[in-house]
Amino acid sequence: MFSRPPEPICYAPPMDPYLEVLHCDDDILVLAKPSGLLSVPGKAPEHSDCLEQRAREAYPNATTVHRLDKDTSGVMVMALNRKAHRHLGLQFEKRMTGKLYIARVWGNVAQDNGNIDLPLICDWPNRPRQMVDHERGKSAQTDWKVLEREASATRLHLTPHTGRSHQLRVHMLALGHPILGDVLYAQGGALTAAERLQLHAAELSFFHPHDGRRCTFTVECSF
């Protein structure tokens, strides 16, 4: 479908709000990442501005436990000490966290819900794109549920059970309904229908590193 890597895009991360803190205690820092801001620094000097850097300006001990794609908005948690980082890191590794995304996808999704089980691998000649590969790909599963049907789009709840790179974006493409505004995977009307990627990490739940209580944090979807 794609024969060459995407053209370089000027990096202009949003500045307002500069850093939106949802919660902070001795162990964790929970933030709302805006669309257009990298989670961690890129390789180029002009890609140094990111959520991690902004967090460390106010919380010097903050460390990144997981990531969201640059164009994805929503909830992220950072650790504020080594013990918390290990604790949270194991939860993500062992799939003990709960994640809920909202997406607007192109077209009318016929069924009301479903599951996608398609293994993914890096599309190396076109990186950072990923692709389905049944022989070499790593296992990836996503549940989806229709929230609302629009004239030319469908709003979905997406629940990933694995955390592969671009998993939701590639799985929606494989379903035949790319996410609106996706510069890597959408084309034509699906690409131009929105000014930003219509993918939002609306809810994140995990066990608190200090006392093990289950915590859930949410960020309202802006699209």
C-alpha positions in Angstrom: 0.0 0.0 0.0 2.9 2.3 0.9 6.1 2.4 -1.1 8.2 5.0 0.6 8.6 6.6 4.1 6.5 9.6 4.9 7.9 13.1 4.2 9.5 14.9 7.2 7.0 17.0 9.1 7.9 20.2 10.9 7.8 19.6 14.7 5.8 22.3 16.3 4.6 21.0 19.7 1.7 22.7 21.5 2.7 25.1 24.2 -0.6 25.8 26.0 -1.0 24.1 28.4 2.8 23.5 28.7 2.3 20.8 31.3 -1.0 19.5 32.5 -0.7 17.5 35.8 -3.6 15.3 36.8 -2.1 13.8 39.9 1.2 13.8 41.8 2.4 12.1 45.0 5.7 10.7 46.3 5.8 7.9 43.7 3.9 8.8 40.6 3.2 11.7 38.3 0.1 11.5 36.1 -0.1 13.8 33.1 -2.3 14.7 30.2 -0.3 14.6 27.0 -1.5 16.8 24.1 -1.5 15.7 20.5 1.6 16.8 18.7 4.0 16.5 21.6 6.6 13.7 21.7 6.6 11.5 24.8 10.4 11.3 24.9 13.1 13.2 23.0 13.7 12.5 19.3 17.2 11.9 17.9 17.4 15.4 16.3 18.2 18.4 18.5 15.0 20.1 17.3 13.0 17.2 18.7 14.2 17.7 22.3 11.0 19.2 23.5 8.8 16.4 24.9 6.6 15.5 27.8 9.5 13.9 29.6 11.6 17.0 29.4 8.7 19.3 30.5 7.9 17.0 33.4 11.6 17.0 34.6 11.7 20.8 34.6 9.2 20.7 37.5 9.8 17.2 38.8 13.6 16.4 38.3 13.2 12.7 39.3 10.5 11.9 36.8 11.2 8.9 34.5 9.2 7.6 31.6 7.5 4.2 32.1 5.5 4.0 28.8 4.8 6.1 25.8 2.1 7.5 23.5 2.6 8.3 19.8 3.4 11.9 19.2 0.0 12.6 17.6 -2.0 10.6 20.2 -3.3 12.5 23.2 -4.3 11.3 26.7 -3.2 9.9 30.0 0.4 9.0 30.8 2.0 8.0 34.1 5.6 8.7 35.1 7.6 7.3 38.1 9.3 9.6 40.6 11.7 7.1 42.1 13.4 3.8 41.2 11.1 1.5 43.1 8.0 3.1 41.5 9.6 2.8 38.1 10.3 -0.9 38.5 6.8 -1.5 39.9 5.0 0.3 37.1 7.3 -1.1 34.4 6.5 -4.6 35.4 2.8 -3.9 35.3 3.1 -2.7 31.7 5.3 -5.6 30.8 3.0 -8.2 32.4 -0.2 -6.4 31.0 -1.6 -5.6 34.4 -2.6 -2.1 33.4 -5.9 -1.1 31.9 -6.1 1.1 28.9 -9.1 2.6 27.1 -8.9 4.7 24.0 -11.4 6.7 21.9 -10.9 6.9 18.2 -12.9 8.2 15.2 -12.4 6.0 12.2 -13.3 6.4 8.5 -16.5 5.0 7.3 -19.4 3.1 8.9 -18.3 0.1 10.9 -21.0 -2.5 10.3 -20.8 -4.6 13.5 -21.2 -3.2 17.0 -18.1 -4.8 18.5 -15.3 -7.2 17.8 -11.8 -8.3 18.4 -8.7 -8.0 16.1 -5.9 -10.5 16.6 -3.2 -9.7 14.0 0.5 -9.9 14.7 2.6 -6.8 13.9 6.1 -6.1 12.8 8.0 -3.0 11.7 7.6 -2.3 8.0 11.4 -1.7 7.8 11.7 0.0 4.4 8.9 2.4 5.4 9.7 2.8 9.1 8.3 4.0 11.5 5.3 2.3 9.9 4.3 -1.1 11.2 2.5 -3.9 9.3 0.7 -7.2 9.8 2.9 -10.2 9.4 1.5 -13.6 10.3 5.0 -15.3 10.1 7.3 -12.9 11.8 5.0 -10.5 13.7 4.5 -10.2 17.4 1.1 -11.1 18.9 -1.3 -8.1 19.1 -4.9 -8.1 20.2 -7.4 -5.2 20.3 -11.1 -5.2 21.4 -13.3 -2.5 19.8 -16.9 -1.3 20.4 -19.0 1.2 18.5 -19.9 4.3 20.5 -21.5 6.4 17.8 -22.0 6.3 14.0 -21.7 9.6 12.1 -22.3 10.3 8.4 -18.9 9.3 7.2 -17.1 8.2 10.4 -17.6 5.9 13.5 -16.5 6.7 17.1 -15.1 3.6 18.8 -13.9 2.5 22.2 -10.6 0.6 21.7 -9.1 -1.7 24.4 -5.6 -3.0 23.5 -4.5 -6.2 25.3 -1.0 -5.8 24.0 1.2 -2.7 23.6 2.7 -3.0 20.2 4.0 0.1 18.4 1.1 1.7 16.3 -1.1 -1.3 17.3 -4.4 0.6 17.2 -3.6 2.5 14.1 -2.6 -0.6 12.1 -5.4 -2.7 13.5 -8.0 -0.1 12.5 -6.4 0.0 9.0 -6.6 -3.8 8.8 -10.3 -3.6 9.7 -10.8 -1.3 6.7 -11.4 1.8 8.8 -8.3 3.9 9.3 -8.2 6.4 12.1 -9.1 9.9 10.8 -6.2 12.3 10.4 -3.5 9.5 10.5 -0.6 10.8 8.5 1.0 7.4 8.4 -1.8 5.0 7.6 -4.8 7.0 6.3 -5.2 8.3 2.7 -7.7 10.5 0.8 -10.8 11.5 2.7 -9.7 9.6 5.8 -6.5 11.7 6.0 -8.1 15.1 5.3 -11.2 14.5 7.5 -9.4 15.7 10.6 -6.5 18.1 11.4 -5.0 15.8 14.0 -4.9 12.0 14.6 -8.3 11.2 16.1 -6.9 8.8 18.8 -7.1 9.6 22.5 -5.9 7.6 25.5 -9.0 8.3 27.6 -8.3 6.1 30.6 -5.4 4.4 32.3 -5.6 2.2 35.4 -2.8 0.5 37.4 -1.8 -0.6 40.9 -0.2 2.2 42.9 3.5 1.4 43.6 3.2 2.4 47.3 0.2 0.4 48.6 -1.1 -1.6 45.7 -4.5 0.1 45.4 -6.0 0.2 42.0 -5.9 3.7 40.5 -7.8 5.0 37.5 -7.1 8.3 35.8 -9.1 9.8 32.9 -8.7 12.7 30.5 -11.7 14.0 28.5 -11.5 13.5 24.8 -11.3 16.8 22.9 -12.6 15.6 19.5 
